[in-house]
């Protein structure tokens, strides 16, 4: 057939063909060499877009699951540090601690010096001995640029789901995503334990300047909360539902009965209008509290490092009036979908749904030395180590 074979014959045929046929052939060959048509490209792009739309939620869910797991691991480390502290000292740290010797007892004599959070006392058990040594001589818990250790980043008390917790707040403050349980009271802790002023006391495992051991939890360590999560407010005076605080005097119904003054109504807090993740101010009814929640890991006030088991997780937080230590509902919250991580007194870590039982949020009398079962369902029962309930999540 010769060297050219069929290709040679094809070439001869094309040369013998009319010019129109040769041009058509060349155009066809050129079209094949240029690849996809516009329609084909659009189809491919549409398919890729559909695949991304299908895969993106799964990827985001996987990333959130990883962040949530890291949060729970940090809470586990905090709980283990509390257990190690208990092994060494026979108790977990108190809600408010003194880092320098108090030369003028009783408890109420040095309120500012007794405001250090339990986290400060647990630093040596979190491999943060250097930070502890750096802050132990402080006379107050205000973070300061003059003391580099108050600006230290403590990974164990952070959650990667909270972007605000990864930044330096206001230039001089470091934040916390781990908050301690103050039980089911609308608590502000007194500076003494005389009970004469009708103020709130903690029904949780943490009390002002008074340590409690595991035996204090007569309801059982697996039925008692130790810590939960807290979202850092994006700004001071934020209206964010998660992290912000509403100021509304109406939560205190002003009822005084016997030795149990003050009846608080959480439904008033729950009813504040909300839109797009923020609550709305109402003239003459509620305003925005001007403090920065969870912005001081050193500070033991409930505003900065605590929560109570009244309002369900990720709902509103409300206080009665201005100030850092006023009575109100300090809610556990997180950026996880559907709930918050909690650690129990036995060291176990669980996820609690936003729909956890709160018994319909009844108005309840709250005062000092309350006894008996919590009025706030399973959530309230888990916050009270001596409520006489064996209810668990």
C-alpha positions as CSV (number, residue, x, y, z in Angstrom):
1,X,0.0,0.0,0.0
2,X,3.0,2.2,0.3
3,X,4.4,4.4,3.0
4,X,1.4,6.7,3.2
5,X,-1.2,3.9,3.3
6,X,-4.7,5.1,4.0
7,X,-3.5,8.5,5.3
8,X,-1.7,9.1,2.0
9,X,-4.8,8.2,0.1
10,X,-6.9,10.5,2.3
11,X,-4.5,13.3,1.6
12,X,-4.8,12.7,-2.2
13,X,-8.5,12.7,-1.9
14,X,-8.6,16.0,0.0
15,X,-6.3,17.6,-2.5
16,X,-8.6,16.5,-5.3
17,X,-11.7,17.7,-3.5
18,X,-13.3,21.1,-4.2
19,X,-12.1,24.0,-2.0
20,X,-15.5,24.2,-0.1
21,X,-15.1,20.6,1.0
22,X,-11.6,21.1,2.1
23,X,-12.5,24.2,4.2
24,X,-15.4,22.3,5.8
25,X,-13.1,19.4,6.7
26,X,-10.5,21.8,8.1
27,X,-13.1,23.6,10.2
28,X,-14.4,20.3,11.6
29,X,-10.8,19.3,12.6
30,X,-10.3,22.7,14.2
31,X,-13.5,22.4,16.2
32,X,-12.4,19.0,17.5
33,X,-9.0,20.4,18.5
34,X,-10.5,23.4,20.5
35,X,-12.2,21.1,23.1
36,X,-15.6,21.7,24.8
37,X,-18.3,23.9,23.4
38,X,-19.8,26.6,25.5
39,X,-22.8,24.5,26.3
40,X,-20.6,21.6,27.4
41,X,-18.6,24.0,29.6
42,X,-21.8,25.3,31.2
43,X,-23.0,21.8,31.9
44,X,-19.7,20.9,33.6
45,X,-19.7,24.1,35.7
46,X,-23.3,23.4,36.8
47,X,-22.3,19.9,37.8
48,X,-19.3,21.1,39.8
49,X,-21.5,23.7,41.5
50,X,-24.1,21.1,42.5
51,X,-21.3,18.9,43.9
52,X,-19.9,21.8,46.0
53,X,-23.4,22.7,47.2
54,X,-23.8,19.1,48.3
55,X,-20.4,18.7,49.9
56,X,-20.0,22.1,51.6
57,X,-22.6,21.5,54.4
58,X,-20.9,18.1,55.1
59,X,-17.5,19.8,55.3
60,X,-18.8,22.6,57.5
61,X,-20.4,20.0,59.8
62,X,-17.2,18.0,60.0
63,X,-15.3,21.2,60.9
64,X,-17.8,22.1,63.6
65,X,-17.7,18.6,65.0
66,X,-13.9,18.9,65.3
67,X,-14.2,22.3,67.0
68,X,-16.9,20.9,69.4
69,X,-14.7,18.0,70.2
70,X,-11.7,20.3,70.9
71,X,-14.0,22.3,73.2
72,X,-15.0,19.2,75.1
73,X,-11.4,18.1,75.4
74,X,-10.5,21.5,77.0
75,X,-13.4,21.1,79.4
76,X,-12.2,17.6,80.3
77,X,-8.7,19.0,81.0
78,X,-10.3,21.7,83.3
79,X,-12.3,19.1,85.1
80,X,-9.3,16.9,85.6
81,X,-7.4,19.9,86.9
82,X,-10.2,20.4,89.5
83,X,-9.9,16.7,90.4
84,X,-6.1,17.0,90.9
85,X,-6.6,20.1,93.0
86,X,-9.1,18.1,95.1
87,X,-6.6,15.3,95.5
88,X,-3.9,17.7,96.8
89,X,-6.0,20.1,98.9
90,X,-9.1,18.1,99.7
91,X,-11.5,20.5,97.8
92,X,-12.0,22.2,94.6
93,X,-11.3,26.0,94.5
94,X,-13.9,28.4,95.6
95,X,-15.8,30.7,93.3
96,X,-13.7,33.7,94.5
97,X,-10.2,33.2,95.7
98,X,-7.6,35.2,97.5
99,X,-4.1,34.9,96.1
100,X,-2.3,36.8,98.8
101,X,-2.7,36.3,102.6
102,X,-5.8,38.0,103.9
103,X,-4.6,39.9,107.1
104,X,-8.0,41.3,108.0
105,X,-10.7,38.5,108.2
106,X,-13.6,37.7,107.8
107,X,-14.5,37.1,104.2
108,X,-16.0,40.6,103.6
109,X,-12.9,42.5,104.6
110,X,-11.1,42.3,101.2
111,X,-13.7,41.9,98.5
112,X,-11.5,43.0,95.6
113,X,-8.7,40.7,96.6
114,X,-11.1,37.8,96.9
115,X,-12.4,38.0,93.3
116,X,-10.0,35.7,91.6
117,X,-11.6,32.9,89.6
118,X,-11.2,29.2,90.2
119,X,-9.2,29.0,87.0
120,X,-6.4,30.9,88.6
121,X,-6.1,28.3,91.3
122,X,-6.1,25.5,88.7
123,X,-3.3,26.9,86.6
124,X,-0.6,24.7,88.2
125,X,-2.6,21.7,87.3
126,X,-2.9,22.8,83.7
127,X,0.8,23.0,83.1
128,X,0.6,26.8,83.6
129,X,2.8,27.1,86.7
130,X,4.7,30.1,85.3
131,X,1.5,32.1,84.7
132,X,0.3,31.2,88.2
133,X,3.5,32.4,89.8
134,X,3.2,35.6,87.7
135,X,-0.3,36.5,88.9
136,X,-0.3,35.1,92.5
137,X,0.9,38.4,94.0
138,X,-1.8,40.5,92.4
139,X,-4.1,42.3,94.7
140,X,-7.0,42.5,92.2
141,X,-8.1,40.5,89.1
142,X,-7.9,43.3,86.5
143,X,-5.9,42.2,83.5
144,X,-3.2,44.7,82.9
145,X,-0.5,45.4,80.3
146,X,1.9,46.1,83.2
147,X,1.7,42.4,84.1
148,X,2.4,40.2,81.1
149,X,1.0,37.1,82.8
150,X,-2.5,38.6,83.0
151,X,-2.4,38.7,79.2
152,X,-1.3,35.1,78.9
153,X,-3.3,32.9,76.5
154,X,-4.5,29.7,78.3
155,X,-5.5,27.3,75.6
156,X,-7.5,25.1,78.0
157,X,-10.1,27.8,78.6
158,X,-10.7,28.6,75.0
159,X,-13.1,27.2,72.4
160,X,-12.2,27.5,68.7
161,X,-15.9,27.9,67.8
162,X,-15.8,31.4,69.4
163,X,-13.8,33.7,67.1
164,X,-13.9,36.5,69.7
165,X,-12.1,34.3,72.2
166,X,-9.1,34.1,69.9
167,X,-8.4,37.9,70.0
168,X,-7.1,40.3,72.7
169,X,-10.1,42.1,74.2
170,X,-9.9,45.9,74.5
171,X,-6.1,45.7,74.4
172,X,-5.7,44.7,78.1
173,X,-7.9,41.7,78.7
174,X,-7.9,38.0,78.0
175,X,-11.1,36.0,77.8
176,X,-12.5,32.6,78.8
177,X,-15.0,30.2,77.2
178,X,-15.2,28.0,80.3
179,X,-17.5,29.2,83.1
180,X,-18.4,27.7,86.4
181,X,-21.8,26.7,87.7
182,X,-23.5,28.8,90.3
183,X,-26.5,26.6,90.6
184,X,-30.2,27.6,90.1
185,X,-30.1,31.0,91.9
186,X,-30.2,34.4,90.2
187,X,-27.0,34.7,92.0
188,X,-24.8,37.5,93.1
189,X,-22.6,36.1,95.8
190,X,-22.3,38.1,99.1
191,X,-18.9,39.0,100.6
192,X,-19.8,37.1,103.7
193,X,-22.1,34.2,104.7
194,X,-24.1,35.8,107.5
195,X,-27.3,35.8,105.3
196,X,-28.5,39.0,106.9
197,X,-28.9,41.1,103.8
198,X,-31.2,38.8,101.8
199,X,-28.8,38.5,98.9
200,X,-28.4,35.5,96.7
201,X,-26.2,32.5,97.5
202,X,-24.8,29.9,95.2
203,X,-26.6,26.6,95.2
204,X,-23.8,25.2,93.0
205,X,-20.5,23.6,93.8
206,X,-18.8,27.0,93.9
207,X,-19.2,29.5,96.8
208,X,-17.7,32.9,97.7
209,X,-14.4,32.3,99.5
210,X,-15.5,28.9,100.8
211,X,-14.2,25.6,99.3
212,X,-16.4,22.6,98.9
213,X,-15.3,19.0,98.5
214,X,-16.9,16.2,96.4
215,X,-18.8,14.9,99.5
216,X,-20.8,18.2,99.4
217,X,-22.6,16.8,96.4
218,X,-25.1,14.6,98.1
219,X,-27.0,14.2,94.8
220,X,-24.0,12.5,93.3
221,X,-21.1,13.7,91.3
222,X,-22.6,12.4,88.0
223,X,-25.8,14.5,88.8
224,X,-23.9,17.8,89.4
225,X,-22.6,20.3,86.9
226,X,-19.1,21.7,87.3
227,X,-18.6,23.9,84.3
228,X,-20.2,24.8,80.9
229,X,-19.3,27.1,78.0
230,X,-19.6,30.8,77.6
231,X,-19.5,32.9,74.4
232,X,-17.4,36.1,74.6
233,X,-19.5,39.2,73.8
234,X,-18.3,40.7,70.5
235,X,-18.1,44.1,72.1
236,X,-18.6,45.8,75.4
237,X,-22.4,46.5,75.9
238,X,-23.3,44.0,73.1
239,X,-26.9,43.2,72.2
240,X,-25.9,39.7,71.0
241,X,-28.2,37.0,72.4
242,X,-25.1,34.8,72.9
243,X,-22.7,36.9,74.9
244,X,-24.6,40.0,75.5
245,X,-26.7,41.0,78.5
246,X,-30.0,42.8,78.8
247,X,-30.7,45.0,81.7
248,X,-34.3,44.8,82.9
249,X,-35.6,45.5,86.3
250,X,-38.8,43.7,85.6
251,X,-37.3,40.3,86.2
252,X,-37.5,41.1,89.9
253,X,-41.2,41.0,90.8
254,X,-40.5,42.8,94.1
255,X,-42.3,40.2,96.2
256,X,-41.0,39.7,99.8
257,X,-42.2,36.7,101.7
258,X,-40.7,35.7,105.0
259,X,-37.0,34.9,104.9
260,X,-37.0,34.4,101.2
261,X,-37.0,37.9,99.5
262,X,-37.1,38.6,95.8
263,X,-39.1,36.6,93.4
264,X,-37.5,36.5,89.9
265,X,-39.4,35.7,86.7
266,X,-37.3,34.3,83.8
267,X,-40.2,34.5,81.4
268,X,-39.8,38.3,81.5
269,X,-36.2,37.8,80.2
270,X,-37.3,35.3,77.6
271,X,-39.9,37.6,76.2
272,X,-37.5,40.4,75.2
273,X,-37.9,40.9,71.4
274,X,-35.1,39.4,69.3
275,X,-34.1,39.7,65.7
276,X,-31.2,38.2,63.7
277,X,-29.2,37.0,66.8
278,X,-29.6,40.2,68.7
279,X,-32.1,41.5,71.3
280,X,-34.0,44.8,71.0
281,X,-34.0,47.6,73.5
282,X,-37.4,48.8,74.6
283,X,-37.8,52.3,76.0
284,X,-38.7,52.2,79.6
285,X,-38.6,48.4,79.8
286,X,-35.1,47.1,79.0
287,X,-31.7,48.4,78.0
288,X,-28.3,46.9,77.3
289,X,-25.9,46.1,80.1
290,X,-22.6,47.9,79.5
291,X,-20.2,45.2,80.7
292,X,-18.2,42.8,78.6
293,X,-19.2,39.3,79.4
294,X,-16.5,36.6,79.8
295,X,-13.8,39.1,79.0
296,X,-11.7,38.4,82.2
297,X,-10.5,34.9,82.9
298,X,-8.9,36.2,86.1
299,X,-12.2,37.6,87.6
300,X,-14.5,35.4,89.6
301,X,-17.7,37.5,89.3
302,X,-20.5,35.6,87.6
303,X,-20.6,38.1,84.8
304,X,-17.1,37.2,83.8
305,X,-16.7,33.5,84.6
306,X,-20.0,32.0,85.7
307,X,-23.5,30.8,84.7
308,X,-26.6,29.6,86.5
309,X,-29.0,26.8,85.5
310,X,-32.2,28.8,85.1
311,X,-32.6,29.9,81.5
312,X,-32.0,27.1,78.9
313,X,-28.6,27.1,77.1
314,X,-28.1,29.7,74.4
315,X,-31.1,31.8,75.4
316,X,-31.1,35.4,76.8
317,X,-29.0,36.6,79.7
318,X,-30.6,39.4,81.9
319,X,-29.6,41.3,85.0
320,X,-31.7,43.5,87.2
321,X,-29.6,46.6,87.1
322,X,-26.1,47.9,86.2
323,X,-23.0,46.8,87.9
324,X,-20.6,43.8,87.7
325,X,-22.3,41.6,90.3
326,X,-26.0,42.2,90.1
327,X,-28.6,39.5,90.4
328,X,-29.9,38.0,87.2
329,X,-29.9,35.1,84.8
330,X,-26.5,34.4,83.4
331,X,-27.0,31.8,80.7
332,X,-24.6,29.1,79.4
333,X,-24.0,29.6,75.7
334,X,-21.8,28.5,72.8
335,X,-21.6,28.7,69.0
336,X,-22.3,25.0,68.6
337,X,-25.5,24.1,66.9
338,X,-28.2,23.1,69.3
339,X,-26.6,23.3,72.7
340,X,-23.5,23.5,74.9
341,X,-20.8,21.3,76.3
342,X,-20.9,20.7,80.1
343,X,-18.6,18.9,82.5
344,X,-20.0,17.1,85.5
345,X,-18.4,16.8,88.9
346,X,-17.3,13.3,88.1
347,X,-15.2,14.6,85.2
348,X,-17.4,13.4,82.4
349,X,-18.2,15.8,79.5
350,X,-21.6,15.8,77.7
351,X,-23.5,17.9,75.3
352,X,-26.7,19.5,76.6
353,X,-29.5,20.5,74.2
354,X,-31.1,24.0,74.1
355,X,-34.4,22.2,74.7
356,X,-33.3,20.7,78.1
357,X,-36.2,20.6,80.6
358,X,-36.5,23.8,82.7
359,X,-40.0,23.1,84.0
360,X,-41.6,25.9,82.0
361,X,-39.4,28.6,83.6
362,X,-41.6,29.4,86.6
363,X,-41.2,32.6,88.7
364,X,-39.5,31.5,91.9
365,X,-38.5,33.0,95.2
366,X,-34.8,33.3,95.5
367,X,-32.8,34.2,98.6
368,X,-30.1,33.0,100.8
369,X,-29.8,29.3,101.9
370,X,-32.6,27.9,99.7
371,X,-33.2,24.3,100.1
372,X,-34.9,21.5,98.3
373,X,-35.5,20.6,94.7
374,X,-34.9,23.1,92.0
375,X,-37.9,24.7,90.4
376,X,-36.2,24.6,87.0
377,X,-36.5,21.0,86.0
378,X,-33.6,18.8,85.0
379,X,-31.4,21.8,84.1
380,X,-31.9,23.3,87.6
381,X,-31.4,20.0,89.3
382,X,-28.1,19.4,87.6
383,X,-26.9,22.8,88.9
384,X,-27.7,21.9,92.6
385,X,-25.5,19.4,94.3
386,X,-27.8,19.2,97.4
387,X,-31.3,19.6,95.8
388,X,-32.4,16.1,96.9
389,X,-32.8,15.1,93.2
390,X,-31.1,12.3,91.4
391,X,-32.0,13.6,88.0
392,X,-29.5,13.5,85.2
393,X,-29.2,14.8,81.6
